[in-house]
Amino acid sequence: QVQLVESGGGLVQPGGSLRLTCAASTTKFTMGWYRQAPGKQRELVATIFDGGTTNYADSVTGRFTISKDNAKKTVYLQMNSLKPEDTAVYSCYSRPTVDIEYWGQGTQVTVSS
């Protein structure tokens, strides 16, 4: 089992930035971030594969950057140019295999003036 703890969420004005942090028991596997807003389906925001390749949802491409530090066992999501529609609970995930996925408890991000 992989333990995941997110932090870094909060309230930010439109156009602002936040950096989310996911402390993991291991960063060895494919990892990334989901988000879910009230009344909406969960959305896969960003993925970083074990070799370092990254993927992003179209809605965040060019604004969000995922990275990881294997020595610190930490995954980051740098979010710039935030919009009100980015408001959601952001959860870190780890995917050791295609059939197994672990999630953290989530951190709230609210973009509002």
Secondary structure, 3 states (H helix, E strand, C coil): CCCEEEECCEEECCCCCEEEEEEECCCCCEEEEEEECCCCCCEEEEEECCCCCEEECCCCCCCEEEEEECCCCEEEEEECCCCHHHCEEEEEEEEEECCEEEECCCEEEEECC
